[in-house]
Amino acid sequence: MKLFFLVLSACIAATAWAEEAPAPTPSPTPLPTLREAVDALDESQIQKAIDALSTNYLSPESLDEASRQRALLEGLLLRLGAGADLNQQGHATSQAIPFLAEILDGRIGYVRPGAMDAAALEQTDSALGNFAEKSIPAVILDLRGIPGGAEFDIAADFARRFCPKGIILFTIEKPNAKQERILTADRDAVFHGILVVLADANTSGAAEALAATLRAHSNGMIVGTKTAGGAVESSDFPLGGGKTIRLAVSRVSLPESGPIFPIGVEPDIEISLPTETQKKIFELTKEKGVSQFVFDTERPRMNEAALVANTNPEISAAPEADEATEPLRDTVLQRAVDLVTAISFYKK
């Protein structure tokens, strides 16, 4: 009986504690960004906010007409993103990286054009020919690191190596002028196997158009992150004093999915690699190739020969603690190789 009352007392105490215990604090709702807050206002609210600023802000000199015009231009440039660019120093172009072609694990062709130009296209043709001679069934086309630009004719030439003859690859349209230029596949494809395309947030312009086209017309799967949304042709307009503003005047559009600008191209499999890590790997691949950044080297294990020799290869191969470093790995390319492996398995 005493045990019963002890248990009953414990249950009553637990119930009382549960009733007195404070309810868990709900997670705070994330605050909207400035753009989200502005977009939530209707026209009347926007005008009232501007009137309140004009009448009540403690530094009215910050809201004179010149300041308003500067704020208007700044806001438009921020909202238009890749569609408009104001650069007093001129428009710098990023440095192209060297072309690289390699066969991974004896079964996957890897091509990194490095640039969207005629030389890279010629080297790609040579690589695809080599893959065909060796009956390589899959290709990974790495579009990372290609400088953004409007070389859409070259992008169409790249696409023709993979897409069936006779289709519309994409169009370049000027919405205001109702004009468009149609680029088609006017030759037979030279590769018909498994195709995976690598892209990231810096993939823009012609390379971005190529990625979208290969997915739409050659069953290519995109691995990486969403592209920049800059598949446009731009023109420079003088502002005086040596300054210009660059504005998008036409855009790439695909027959099924529509314009790439300004949304970009979503990957089929999303995975990112830190920019500094990618730069380091790309630099090292100039001399060492890319395979070492994809496949792990198996560590030596204890075996019968080591027992006879009274040695331990597991210990001798281990790096010193102060020298231990994590090996560089191109995780995006690794994921692409895994994808090719999985597709190849199910196709058998």
N, C-alpha and C positions, 0 to 999 in steps of 0.2 A: 504493500500500500504506500509506504514511504517513497519507493521508486516511482510510483504512479504520479504522486504529487510533485516530485522533482521534475519529471518530464512535462507535466501540465504547466508548471511555473515557467519552465524554459520556453514552452510554446507561447504562453501569454506574453512573456518578455519580448520574444522575437516579433510577435504581431504588433506590439506597442512600438517597438523600434522602427518597424516597417512603416507604420502609420505616421510616425514623427519624422522619418527620414525625408529630406527635401527631394522633390522631383528632379530628375536629371535635367541639367541646363541644356536647352535645345541649341544646336549648332547655329551660329549667327548666319543670317542670310547675307551672301556676298553683296557688297555695294556695287551698283552699276558703274560702268566706266563713264567718263565724261561724254563720250559719243553716244552711249546708250541713254544717258539722262537727257541729252539734247534731243535725240530722236523720239523720246517719249512725249515731248511737248507738241501741242498742236500750233497752228499758225498764230492764234490769238495769244497763247501763252508765251510764244517766242517774242512777239511784239511787246508784251507787257514786261518781260524780262529785260529787253533792250531799253524800254522807257525807264524802268527802275534804275538801271545802270546809269543812264544819262542824267537822271535827276538826283540820285542819292549817293552815288559812289564818291568816296572821300577824296579821290584825286581826279577831278573832272578833266584836268589837262591830259590825262591818259586816254581820254575818249574823244579827242578832237577828230576832225574829218580824216586827217592823214593817218592817225593811229587806227581808225576804223577800217580804212582801206587796206592797211598793212595786215590787220587781223583777218580781214576777209580773204586776202590772197593766201596768207599762211594756212587758214582753215581749209580753203579749197585744195591747196597742194597736199595737205595731210590726208584729206578725204579721197582724192583722186589717185593717190599712191603711184603705181607704175604708169598711170596715164599722163602724168605731168611731172616735169622736173625742172627746177630752177637751179642753175649751176653757174656761178660767176667765173669759175676757173676753166670752164669748158667741161666736156663730158669724158671723164677718164674711162678707159676700158680695162677690165681685169685681164691678167696675164693668162694666156692659154697654157695648158699642161701638155707634155709630150704624148703622142699616140702610143698606145700599148695594146698588144694582142698576145694572147697566151692560151694554152689548153690546160684546163684545171682537172686534175685527177684523171687525165686521159679520156675524159668523156664530155667535158663542157667547154665550149669555145667562149673566151672572154675578149671583148673589144671595148676599149676606152678611147673614143676618137680624140678627146682633148680639145677639139675645135670643130666648128661647123664650117669647113672650107673644102676646096677641091682636093687638096693634098690628103686630108683625113679621109675623104671619100675613096680616093685611090688606094690608100693603105687598107681601108676596110674591105674593099673588093679583094685585095690580095689575101687578107686574113680569111674571108669567107671561102675563097677558093681552096686555101689550105685545109680548112675545116671539112670541106666537101671531099677532098682527096682522102682524108682520114676517117670519113663517115662519122663525123661528130654530130650527134643528134640534137644538141641543144646549144643555144647561144645566149649569153648575158651581155647586153649592150649597156654600158655604163655611161650615162649622160651627165654625171656629176662633174663639176669643174669646167664645163664649157662656158665661155663668156656669153652673157646675154647679148643678143643681136637679132637683126631682122633678115638673116640669110635663109629666107623661107624656100627659095628655089633649091638650095642645097639640101635643106631638110626634106623636101619632096624627093630629091634624088636618093637620099638615104632610105626613105620609106619605100621607094620602088624596089629595093633589094629584098624586101620582106612581104610586100602586099600584093595581092592578086591583080593581074592586068585588067584594065578596063574600068576600075572604080574611081570615084572622086575621092581624092585624099583629103583635101580641105580647100576652103576658099579664103581669099583675102578680100574683105569687104569694107567699104566706106559707107556706113549707115546713112549719113546725111546726104551723100551724093547718089545713093542707090546704085553704086557701082560695085562690081566684084570681079575678082580674077580667080579662075578655077584651075586648080592643079590636079592632074589625074595620074594614075599609074598607067603609063604607056608602054610598058615592057613586062616580060615575065619575071616573077620573083626568082631569086637565086637561092633563097633559103626557105624551107618549108617546115622546119622542126619546131621544137619547144623554144619559145622566146620570152626572156625576162628582161625588163628595162629598169635600170636604177636611176632615181631622180631624187632631188632634195629641194629645200626651200630656195636655193639659189639657182635652180634650173629655170631658165626664163627664155623668152623669145623663141628662136628657131628650134632649140633643143626641146623646149616645152611642147611646141607644136608637134615635133616628131614623136615624143612620148605618147601624147594623146592619140595620134594617128595610128601608131603601132598597136595600141590597145584596141582601137576601134576596128581595125581592118586586118590584123594578123594574129589576133588572140594573144597578143603580148600582155603579160601581167607586170604591173608597176610595183616595185618595192622601194620603200624610202619614206619621204614625207611629201606633203602637198607642195606643189610647185608655186612659183612666184606670181603667176597671173599676169605676165608681161608679154604675151604673144601679140605684139602690136608693131605696126610701122609708125615711126615718129618723124616729125618735122620740127626744125628749129625756127623760132620767130624772134627777130632782133628786138631788143628793148632799148637800144642806145647805150653808149658808153662801153661798148664791148661785151655787154651782157645779153643773154638769150634765155628764152624759155622753150623747153622741148615738150611738145604735146603729141599724144597719140592721135593719129588721123585715120588709121585703118586697123582692122583686127582680123585675126585668124578665127575661122568658124568651121566646125566639123558638121557634116551632113546630119548626123543623128543627135549629137549632144549640144550643138550650138557653139557660141563664142567661148574661148578660153579666158579672155580678159573680162573682168578683173578677178574672177574667182580662183583661177588656177586649176590644176589637175590633181584630184585626190588619188592617193596610192591604193592599190588593192591590198597590200600588206604594209602597215605603217611601222617603221622603225627608223630611229635617227642615230647619227654618229656625231659626236662633238666636232665642231669645225676644226679645232686645232689638231685633234687626232687624225682627221681626214687629211689635212694638209701634210702632216708628218708622214703618213702612209704613202700618199701620192709622191712625195719627195723621195722616199726610200725605194719606191717601185721603179724608179728610173734605172737603177742598177741591179736590183735583186728580184724584180718581178713581183707579182701579187700573190702567188700561191702561199708563200710563207705567212701572209696575214689572214689566211682563210683556214688552213688546216693546222691542227695541233700536232706537234712532234711527240711521238710516244716515248715516255721515259724508260730507260733501261730497268729491267726487273731481275730479281735474284733467279739464277738458274743453276743447273747441275755443274756447268763449267766453272762458275763463280765459286761454288762450294768447294770444288776440288782445288782451285787456286787460292782458297781462303780469302776471297775479296767480296765486297758488297757493292755492286754497281749502282744500287739505289742511293747509297750514301755518297759515293764518289761523284755521281752526276748531279747531286743537289747543289744549288748555288749557296754561297755563304749568305748568312742572314742579312748582312749589311749590303749585299750586292743583289739581293732578290728583287726583281722587278716584274710587274705584270706585263706579259708580252702584248705587243700591239696587235689588235684584231679589228679587221674591217667587218663589223657586225652586220652591216647592211648587205655586203657581198656574201657573208656566211648564210644569211637568211635566204638570199636568192639561190645559193647552191642547194640548201635544204629543200627549197620549193621545187627546183628542177629534179632532185632526187625523188621527191614524193610523186610528182607528175609522171616521171619515167616509170615508177613502180606500178602505178595504176594503169598505165598504157600497155603494160605487158600482158 
